[in-house]
Amino acid sequence: MKRSGAGRPVVVAEVVAVLLPVLVMLALGLWGLDRGGMWRDEAATFQVARRSVPQIWHLLHHVDAVHGLYYLFMHAVLASDPGEVALRLPSVCGAAAAAGLVAALGVRLCRPRVGLWAGLLYAVTPMAGHFAQEGRSYALVAAGAAGATLLLVRGVRSAGTGVWWAYGATVTVTCLLHEFAVLLLLAHATTLAAARLPRRVWRRWGRAAGGAVLVLSPLVLVSLGQSGQVAWLTRPDWESVDRLLRAFAGPTQPVFVPYLFLVALGVLRQVPRGEVTLAAVAAPLMVLPPAVLITVSRFSPLYDERYVLYALAGAPLLAAAGTDRVARTVARWGERWRGARSPWTARTRMRLPFAALAGVLAVALALTAQLPLLCQDRTAGRRPDNLAAVSAAVGRELRPGDPVLFLPSLARRSALAYPEGFRGARDIALRASATASGTLYGEEEGPAELRRRLAGLDHVWLVAAPFALRSGWHPHTPTERVKLAVIGEEFTLREQLARRGVTLRLYVRHPSSDDPGAALRPVRRRSGAGLVPA
């Protein structure tokens, strides 16, 4: 419904406050979207999403049930364009939606300029930009959490029940995208408690939240049986807390210190009884999900920064509220200095919209300070590994028919994501493909059969994760132990090539008494230029 008269500029200001952060986040998300290589987690999304729906369903019974809805969604996305840009595009859209929803929260809870600043701060935060370019669910989860929070605010201020149905549905879908988003409900409960709302609101929220938890329960039970997938996580410490705080507020020192000061100003506001304020919404959202997950992870490690990306939305809201408090204080000081009835008062009030532009300029300065980080993040080298580079390196060295051994089996992900470099090579340990076995990396032969296959080889290429080559690593399965034992006992390392996250090694069989020169005999391969003698 259009407003007329004096209300029309307000509507325009609200639209601009929401739309501008969306456009900025879209621009930053699309910038350098095609990095030229996927890393391991993106590769998992890519290879699973290209399976058929029955094959994805088969996989979820064994692993990655927590990502099931996301995989099914990406199956539809990649059906027409199975490329890296299409893989990351939903995350770009999710991050843009999250920036707009953060701005909408600032508009509804405070005023348009606060929404504008909050949305822009979210958009230029390196953490938001990083996950905007990840082929995983975390940016979509952040958008869902911000949308659910906006619906919570609307539900509190609405007499109808339709908003609460939408709230419950949004929370449910968000938690199905990643179950740790259920901690959002703790933040929302704290918001309701801080506002001291009547029982009527609590009942409606309780029904919506309870329905979401009920739908999520089967997924939680299934994922508990797959908890071995996060066995690599470690217990968080104070360094983890400091790293998360800097990720939320901006890792560069010129941004970090002023940001924290503004957040503190935004928090220090009294919450009137029966009213949901910006501080009552943003502070629990920013603090509670990470705090609870970190505390639990001190006993059972479950914490990772990406799992609480959705909590980031609280930080720019509080910083924007703090900035608004500073702007209003400066305006009041100006009025007092000039005199309450001076013409300066009218000019000050007329120029208050320029405070919004000053805030935008401050955000632009924050973006400039963090631009080097954003530029570095657009390169494949900023990820834990680059599977495209691994595949290219393998393709330069291996000849058709060469035997390849993956240590451990998850090192096979480079061959699954970029099979061109491994085309024609023999996967010595593989029994059933990843698709046929309903697994992420395939099913391997038992120890006896693997020993038999390795016995007939005079050389073998090893594609290994770096941790598997350390002396302290102890494999959990008999097949992995046989790989290490046979390679160590019967083969000699001749050359190797290290890439970020993966090492390629050439092993030749120990010389026998009948053929003492076997270890020195050259192995036929395509290049050899990148390998270093060992």
C-alpha positions as CSV (number, residue, x, y, z in Angstrom):
1,M,0.0,0.0,0.0
2,K,1.4,3.4,-1.0
3,R,1.7,6.2,1.5
4,S,1.1,9.8,0.5
5,G,2.4,13.1,1.7
6,A,5.1,13.1,4.3
7,G,5.0,9.3,4.5
8,R,6.4,8.7,1.0
9,P,10.0,9.8,1.7
10,V,10.0,7.3,4.6
11,V,8.9,4.5,2.4
12,V,11.6,5.4,-0.2
13,A,14.2,5.5,2.6
14,E,13.2,2.1,3.9
15,V,13.3,0.5,0.4
16,V,16.8,2.1,-0.2
17,A,18.0,0.9,3.2
18,V,17.1,-2.7,2.3
19,L,18.0,-2.7,-1.4
20,L,21.4,-1.2,-1.3
21,P,23.0,-3.8,1.0
22,V,21.5,-6.5,-1.2
23,L,23.2,-5.0,-4.3
24,V,26.5,-4.5,-2.5
25,M,26.5,-8.1,-1.2
26,L,25.6,-9.4,-4.7
27,A,28.5,-7.5,-6.2
28,L,31.0,-8.7,-3.6
29,G,29.6,-12.3,-3.9
30,L,29.8,-12.4,-7.7
31,W,33.3,-10.8,-7.8
32,G,35.8,-13.6,-8.5
33,L,33.2,-16.3,-8.1
34,D,34.9,-18.7,-10.5
35,R,38.2,-19.3,-8.6
36,G,39.2,-22.1,-10.9
37,G,39.0,-24.9,-8.4
38,M,36.9,-26.5,-5.7
39,W,38.1,-27.4,-2.3
40,R,37.2,-30.6,-0.5
41,D,33.8,-29.6,1.0
42,E,32.6,-28.0,-2.2
43,A,33.7,-31.1,-4.0
44,A,31.5,-33.2,-1.7
45,T,28.5,-31.0,-2.6
46,F,29.4,-31.1,-6.3
47,Q,29.7,-34.9,-6.6
48,V,26.7,-35.7,-4.4
49,A,24.4,-33.2,-6.0
50,R,25.0,-34.7,-9.4
51,R,23.7,-38.1,-8.4
52,S,20.1,-39.1,-8.9
53,V,17.6,-38.5,-6.1
54,P,17.5,-42.3,-5.1
55,Q,21.3,-42.3,-5.0
56,I,21.4,-39.3,-2.8
57,W,18.8,-40.9,-0.5
58,H,21.0,-44.0,-0.4
59,L,24.0,-41.9,0.6
60,L,22.1,-40.1,3.4
61,H,21.5,-43.5,5.2
62,H,25.3,-43.8,5.6
63,V,26.8,-40.3,5.8
64,D,25.9,-36.6,5.6
65,A,22.3,-36.8,6.6
66,V,22.7,-33.3,8.2
67,H,23.2,-31.9,4.6
68,G,20.5,-34.0,3.0
69,L,18.0,-31.1,2.2
70,Y,20.9,-29.0,0.8
71,Y,22.1,-31.8,-1.4
72,L,18.6,-32.3,-2.8
73,F,18.3,-28.6,-3.4
74,M,21.6,-28.5,-5.2
75,H,20.6,-31.5,-7.3
76,A,17.9,-29.3,-8.8
77,V,20.3,-26.3,-9.2
78,L,23.1,-28.3,-10.9
79,A,20.7,-30.3,-13.1
80,S,21.0,-27.8,-16.0
81,D,24.4,-26.3,-15.4
82,P,26.9,-28.5,-13.4
83,G,29.6,-26.0,-13.0
84,E,31.5,-24.2,-10.3
85,V,29.7,-20.9,-10.7
86,A,26.3,-22.6,-10.5
87,L,27.6,-24.5,-7.4
88,R,28.3,-21.2,-5.6
89,L,25.5,-19.0,-6.9
90,P,22.9,-20.1,-4.3
91,S,25.3,-19.0,-1.6
92,V,25.7,-15.6,-3.2
93,C,21.9,-15.2,-3.3
94,G,21.6,-16.4,0.3
95,A,24.3,-13.9,1.5
96,A,22.5,-11.1,-0.4
97,A,19.2,-12.1,1.1
98,A,20.8,-12.2,4.6
99,A,22.2,-8.6,4.1
100,G,18.8,-7.4,3.1
101,L,17.1,-9.1,6.0
102,V,19.6,-7.6,8.4
103,A,18.8,-4.2,7.0
104,A,15.1,-4.9,7.3
105,L,15.6,-5.8,11.0
106,G,17.4,-2.5,11.6
107,V,14.6,-0.6,9.8
108,R,11.8,-2.2,11.7
109,L,13.5,-2.1,15.1
110,C,15.1,1.3,14.8
111,R,15.1,3.5,11.7
112,P,16.1,3.4,8.0
113,R,19.6,4.6,8.5
114,V,20.3,2.0,11.1
115,G,19.1,-0.7,8.8
116,L,21.2,0.7,6.0
117,W,24.3,0.7,8.1
118,A,23.7,-2.7,9.5
119,G,23.0,-4.3,6.1
120,L,26.1,-2.7,4.5
121,L,28.3,-3.7,7.5
122,Y,27.1,-7.3,7.1
123,A,27.8,-7.2,3.3
124,V,31.4,-5.9,3.7
125,T,32.4,-8.3,6.5
126,P,35.0,-10.7,5.2
127,M,33.4,-13.6,6.9
128,A,30.1,-13.0,5.1
129,G,31.9,-12.6,1.8
130,H,33.9,-15.8,2.3
131,F,30.8,-18.0,2.8
132,A,29.0,-16.2,0.0
133,Q,31.4,-18.0,-2.3
134,E,31.3,-21.4,-0.7
135,G,29.3,-24.2,-2.3
136,R,27.9,-25.2,1.0
137,S,24.7,-24.4,3.0
138,Y,26.0,-21.9,5.5
139,A,25.0,-18.7,3.7
140,L,21.5,-20.1,3.1
141,V,21.3,-21.0,6.8
142,A,22.3,-17.4,7.6
143,A,19.5,-16.0,5.4
144,G,17.0,-18.4,6.9
145,A,18.0,-17.4,10.5
146,A,17.8,-13.6,9.6
147,G,14.4,-14.2,8.0
148,A,13.1,-16.1,11.0
149,T,14.3,-13.3,13.4
150,L,12.4,-10.8,11.3
151,L,9.3,-12.9,11.5
152,L,9.7,-13.2,15.2
153,V,9.7,-9.4,15.5
154,R,6.6,-9.2,13.3
155,G,4.9,-11.9,15.2
156,V,5.4,-10.1,18.6
157,R,3.9,-7.0,17.1
158,S,1.1,-8.8,15.3
159,A,-2.3,-10.0,16.7
160,G,-2.7,-12.7,14.0
161,T,-1.3,-16.2,13.9
162,G,-0.3,-16.3,10.2
163,V,3.1,-14.8,11.0
164,W,3.8,-17.5,13.5
165,W,3.1,-20.2,11.0
166,A,5.6,-18.6,8.6
167,Y,8.1,-18.3,11.5
168,G,7.7,-22.0,12.3
169,A,8.1,-23.0,8.7
170,T,11.2,-20.8,8.2
171,V,12.9,-22.1,11.4
172,T,12.1,-25.7,10.3
173,V,13.7,-25.3,6.8
174,T,16.7,-23.5,8.2
175,C,17.3,-26.2,10.8
176,L,16.9,-28.9,8.1
177,L,19.6,-27.1,6.1
178,H,21.9,-27.4,9.1
179,E,20.7,-28.7,12.5
180,F,22.9,-26.5,14.6
181,A,20.7,-23.6,13.5
182,V,18.3,-24.9,16.2
183,L,20.4,-22.8,18.7
184,L,18.6,-19.8,17.1
185,L,15.6,-20.8,19.2
186,L,17.6,-20.1,22.4
187,A,18.4,-16.6,21.2
188,H,14.8,-16.0,20.3
189,A,13.6,-17.3,23.7
190,T,16.1,-14.9,25.4
191,T,14.7,-12.0,23.3
192,L,11.2,-12.7,24.5
193,A,12.3,-13.0,28.1
194,A,14.3,-9.7,27.9
195,A,11.2,-7.9,26.6
196,R,9.0,-9.5,29.3
197,L,6.3,-10.3,26.8
198,P,2.8,-11.7,27.9
199,R,2.0,-15.4,28.0
200,R,0.0,-15.1,24.8
201,V,3.2,-14.4,22.8
202,W,5.1,-17.2,24.6
203,R,2.4,-19.7,23.7
204,R,2.4,-18.8,20.0
205,W,6.2,-18.9,19.9
206,G,6.3,-22.2,21.8
207,R,3.9,-23.9,19.3
208,A,6.0,-22.7,16.4
209,A,9.3,-23.6,17.9
210,G,8.0,-26.9,19.2
211,G,6.8,-27.9,15.8
212,A,10.2,-27.1,14.3
213,V,12.0,-29.2,16.9
214,L,9.5,-32.1,16.3
215,V,10.2,-32.1,12.6
216,L,14.0,-31.9,13.2
217,S,14.1,-34.8,15.7
218,P,14.4,-37.7,13.2
219,L,17.3,-35.9,11.5
220,V,19.0,-35.4,14.9
221,L,18.7,-39.1,15.7
222,V,20.1,-40.1,12.3
223,S,23.0,-37.7,12.5
224,L,23.9,-38.9,16.0
225,G,24.7,-42.2,14.4
226,Q,26.9,-40.4,11.9
227,S,28.8,-38.3,14.4
228,G,32.1,-39.9,13.4
229,Q,32.1,-37.5,10.5
230,V,33.0,-34.6,12.8
231,A,35.7,-36.6,14.7
232,W,38.3,-34.2,13.2
233,L,37.0,-31.3,15.3
234,T,39.1,-30.2,18.3
235,R,38.1,-28.6,21.6
236,P,37.8,-24.8,21.2
237,D,39.9,-22.5,23.4
238,W,40.2,-18.8,24.0
239,E,42.0,-18.4,20.7
240,S,38.9,-19.8,19.0
241,V,36.8,-17.2,20.8
242,D,39.1,-14.4,19.7
243,R,39.2,-15.7,16.1
244,L,35.4,-15.8,16.0
245,L,35.1,-12.3,17.5
246,R,37.5,-10.9,14.9
247,A,35.6,-12.7,12.2
248,F,32.3,-11.0,13.3
249,A,33.8,-7.6,13.9
250,G,36.4,-7.5,11.1
251,P,39.9,-9.0,11.4
252,T,41.9,-5.8,10.7
253,Q,42.8,-3.8,13.7
254,P,41.6,-0.4,12.3
255,V,38.1,-1.9,12.0
256,F,38.1,-4.3,14.9
257,V,38.5,-1.8,17.8
258,P,36.0,0.9,16.7
259,Y,33.5,-1.9,15.8
260,L,33.7,-3.4,19.3
261,F,33.2,0.1,20.8
262,L,30.1,0.6,18.7
263,V,28.7,-2.8,19.5
264,A,29.1,-2.0,23.2
265,L,27.2,1.2,22.7
266,G,24.5,-0.6,20.9
267,V,24.1,-3.2,23.7
268,L,23.9,-0.7,26.6
269,R,20.3,0.3,26.1
270,Q,17.5,-0.4,28.5
271,V,14.8,-2.8,27.2
272,P,11.3,-1.4,28.1
273,R,8.8,-3.9,29.3
274,G,6.7,-5.4,26.6
275,E,8.8,-4.0,23.7
276,V,11.2,-5.9,21.5
277,T,14.2,-3.6,20.9
278,L,17.2,-3.9,18.6
279,A,19.5,-4.8,21.4
280,A,17.2,-7.4,22.8
281,V,17.1,-9.1,19.4
282,A,20.7,-8.7,18.2
283,A,22.7,-9.4,21.4
284,P,21.3,-12.9,22.0
285,L,21.6,-13.7,18.3
286,M,25.2,-12.7,18.3
287,V,26.3,-14.3,21.6
288,L,24.1,-17.3,22.5
289,P,24.5,-19.8,19.6
290,P,28.4,-19.5,19.5
291,A,28.6,-19.5,23.3
292,V,26.4,-22.6,23.7
293,L,28.2,-24.5,21.0
294,I,31.6,-23.6,22.2
295,T,30.7,-24.6,25.8
296,V,29.3,-28.0,24.7
297,S,32.4,-28.5,22.5
298,R,34.7,-28.2,25.5
299,F,33.3,-31.7,26.4
300,S,32.3,-33.1,23.0
301,P,33.9,-31.2,20.1
302,L,31.2,-29.9,17.7
303,Y,32.2,-26.3,17.1
304,D,33.4,-24.7,13.9
305,E,33.0,-21.1,12.9
306,R,30.9,-21.8,9.9
307,Y,28.3,-23.6,12.0
308,V,27.4,-20.3,13.7
309,L,27.7,-18.0,10.7
310,Y,24.1,-17.1,11.1
311,A,24.9,-15.4,14.5
312,L,27.0,-12.8,12.6
313,A,23.8,-10.9,11.8
314,G,23.7,-9.6,15.4
315,A,27.0,-7.8,15.3
316,P,26.3,-5.3,12.5
317,L,22.9,-4.5,14.0
318,L,24.5,-3.6,17.3
319,A,27.3,-1.6,15.7
320,A,24.8,0.3,13.6
321,A,22.7,1.0,16.7
322,G,25.8,2.3,18.5
323,T,26.6,4.5,15.5
324,D,23.1,5.9,15.6
325,R,23.5,6.7,19.3
326,V,26.8,8.5,18.5
327,A,25.1,10.5,15.7
328,R,22.2,11.5,17.9
329,T,24.4,12.5,20.7
330,V,26.5,14.7,18.4
331,A,23.3,16.3,17.0
332,R,22.1,17.1,20.6
333,W,25.5,18.6,21.5
334,G,25.3,20.8,18.4
335,E,21.8,22.0,19.3
336,R,22.9,22.8,22.9
337,W,26.0,24.7,21.7
338,R,24.1,26.8,19.2
339,G,21.0,27.3,21.4
340,A,17.7,25.5,21.4
341,R,16.0,28.2,19.3
342,S,18.8,29.1,17.0
343,P,18.2,28.6,13.2
344,W,21.0,26.1,13.5
345,T,18.5,23.7,15.1
346,A,16.4,23.6,12.0
347,R,19.4,23.2,9.8
348,T,20.7,20.4,12.0
349,R,17.4,18.6,11.7
350,M,17.3,19.1,7.9
351,R,20.8,17.7,7.7
352,L,20.2,14.6,9.8
353,P,19.8,12.5,6.5
354,F,23.4,13.4,5.8
355,A,24.3,11.4,8.9
356,A,23.2,8.3,7.0
357,L,25.6,9.3,4.2
358,A,28.3,9.8,6.8
359,G,27.6,6.2,8.1
360,V,27.8,4.9,4.5
361,L,31.2,6.6,4.1
362,A,32.4,4.9,7.4
363,V,31.3,1.5,6.0
364,A,33.2,2.3,2.8
365,L,36.3,3.0,4.8
366,A,35.9,-0.3,6.6
367,L,35.6,-2.0,3.2
368,T,38.7,-0.2,2.0
369,A,40.6,-1.4,5.1
370,Q,39.5,-5.0,4.5
371,L,39.8,-5.0,0.7
372,P,43.2,-6.9,0.7
373,L,41.6,-9.7,2.7
374,L,38.6,-9.8,0.3
375,C,41.0,-9.9,-2.7
376,Q,43.0,-12.8,-1.2
377,D,39.8,-14.7,-0.5
378,R,38.9,-14.7,-4.2
379,T,41.8,-17.0,-4.9
380,A,41.8,-20.8,-4.6
381,G,44.9,-20.6,-2.4
382,R,42.8,-19.3,0.5
383,R,41.0,-22.6,0.8
384,P,42.5,-25.7,2.5
385,D,43.1,-27.3,-0.8
386,N,42.5,-26.9,-4.6
387,L,41.4,-30.2,-6.0
388,A,41.6,-28.9,-9.6
389,A,45.3,-28.2,-9.2
390,V,45.8,-31.7,-7.7
391,S,44.0,-33.3,-10.7
392,A,46.1,-31.2,-13.1
393,A,49.3,-32.3,-11.4
394,V,48.3,-35.9,-11.5
395,G,47.3,-35.7,-15.2
396,R,50.8,-34.4,-16.0
397,E,52.5,-37.3,-14.5
398,L,50.4,-40.5,-14.8
399,R,50.1,-42.6,-18.0
400,P,47.0,-44.7,-18.8
401,G,47.1,-47.9,-16.8
402,D,49.3,-46.5,-14.0
403,P,48.3,-47.9,-10.5
404,V,47.1,-45.3,-8.0
405,L,46.6,-45.7,-4.2
406,F,44.6,-43.1,-2.2
407,L,45.7,-42.7,1.5
408,P,43.3,-42.4,3.2
409,S,40.3,-43.2,1.0
410,L,39.0,-39.6,1.3
411,A,42.0,-38.5,-0.8
412,R,40.0,-39.9,-3.7
413,R,37.9,-36.7,-3.6
414,S,40.2,-35.0,-6.2
415,A,39.5,-37.9,-8.6
416,L,35.8,-37.6,-8.0
417,A,35.6,-33.9,-8.5
418,Y,38.1,-33.6,-11.4
419,P,38.3,-37.1,-13.0
420,E,40.2,-35.8,-16.1
421,G,43.6,-36.0,-14.5
422,F,43.0,-39.6,-13.3
423,R,41.5,-40.8,-16.6
424,G,42.9,-44.2,-17.5
425,A,44.6,-44.7,-14.1
426,R,43.9,-47.9,-12.1
427,D,42.5,-47.4,-8.6
428,I,44.1,-50.3,-6.9
429,A,42.1,-50.4,-3.7
430,L,38.6,-49.6,-5.0
431,R,35.9,-52.2,-4.8
432,A,32.8,-50.2,-5.5
433,S,32.4,-46.6,-6.7
434,A,31.1,-43.9,-4.5
435,T,27.7,-43.8,-6.3
436,A,27.2,-47.6,-6.2
437,S,28.2,-48.0,-2.6
438,G,26.2,-45.0,-1.3
439,T,29.3,-43.4,0.2
440,L,31.3,-40.2,-0.4
441,Y,34.5,-41.8,-1.5
442,G,33.8,-45.4,-2.5
443,E,34.1,-48.7,-0.9
444,E,37.6,-50.3,-0.8
445,E,38.8,-53.9,-0.8
446,G,39.7,-55.8,2.3
447,P,43.3,-56.2,3.5
448,A,44.0,-59.6,2.0
449,E,42.8,-58.6,-1.5
450,L,44.6,-55.3,-1.4
451,R,47.9,-57.1,-0.5
452,R,47.4,-59.4,-3.4
453,R,46.8,-56.5,-5.8
454,L,49.9,-54.6,-4.6
455,A,52.1,-57.7,-4.8
456,G,52.1,-57.7,-8.6
457,L,53.2,-54.0,-9.0
458,D,56.7,-52.7,-9.6
459,H,55.6,-49.1,-8.9
460,V,52.6,-47.3,-7.5
461,W,51.5,-43.7,-7.3
462,L,50.3,-42.5,-3.9
463,V,47.8,-39.7,-3.6
464,A,47.9,-38.8,0.1
465,A,46.4,-36.3,2.5
466,P,49.3,-34.6,4.4
467,F,48.1,-35.8,7.8
468,A,48.4,-39.4,6.5
469,L,52.1,-39.1,5.9
470,R,52.9,-37.9,9.5
471,S,54.5,-40.4,11.8
472,G,51.9,-39.9,14.5
473,W,48.9,-40.8,12.3
474,H,47.3,-44.2,13.1
475,P,44.7,-45.4,10.6
476,H,41.5,-46.8,12.0
477,T,40.6,-49.4,9.4
478,P,42.6,-52.6,8.4
479,T,42.7,-51.5,4.8
480,E,44.4,-48.2,5.6
481,R,46.9,-50.0,7.8
482,V,47.7,-52.4,5.0
483,K,48.4,-49.5,2.7
484,L,50.9,-48.0,5.1
485,A,52.5,-51.3,5.9
486,V,53.0,-52.5,2.3
487,I,54.2,-49.1,1.1
488,G,56.7,-49.0,3.9
489,E,57.9,-52.6,3.7
490,E,58.0,-53.3,0.0
491,F,58.4,-50.0,-1.8
492,T,60.9,-47.1,-1.9
493,L,59.9,-43.5,-2.3
494,R,61.5,-42.1,-5.4
495,E,59.9,-38.7,-6.1
496,Q,57.1,-36.5,-4.8
497,L,55.1,-33.4,-5.6
498,A,53.3,-31.4,-2.8
499,R,50.2,-29.4,-3.5
500,R,48.1,-27.6,-0.9
501,G,46.2,-30.2,1.0
502,V,47.5,-33.2,-1.1
503,T,50.8,-34.9,-1.8
504,L,51.6,-37.0,-4.9
505,R,54.3,-39.6,-4.5
506,L,55.9,-42.2,-6.8
507,Y,57.0,-45.4,-5.1
508,V,59.0,-48.2,-6.7
509,R,59.4,-51.8,-5.4
510,H,62.5,-52.6,-3.4
511,P,65.1,-54.3,-5.6
512,S,65.3,-58.0,-5.3
513,S,68.5,-60.1,-5.3
514,D,67.6,-61.2,-8.9
515,D,67.2,-57.6,-10.1
516,P,69.2,-55.2,-8.0
517,G,68.7,-52.3,-10.4
518,A,64.9,-52.4,-10.3
519,A,64.6,-49.4,-8.0
520,L,66.7,-47.3,-10.4
521,R,64.9,-48.2,-13.6
522,P,62.9,-45.2,-14.9
523,V,59.1,-45.3,-14.7
524,R,57.4,-44.3,-17.9
525,R,55.3,-41.2,-17.3
526,R,54.1,-38.1,-19.2
527,S,56.2,-35.4,-17.6
528,G,58.1,-35.7,-14.4
529,A,58.9,-32.0,-14.5
530,G,57.0,-31.2,-11.3
531,L,58.3,-34.1,-9.2
532,V,61.2,-33.7,-6.7
533,P,63.6,-36.6,-6.2
534,A,63.3,-38.1,-2.7
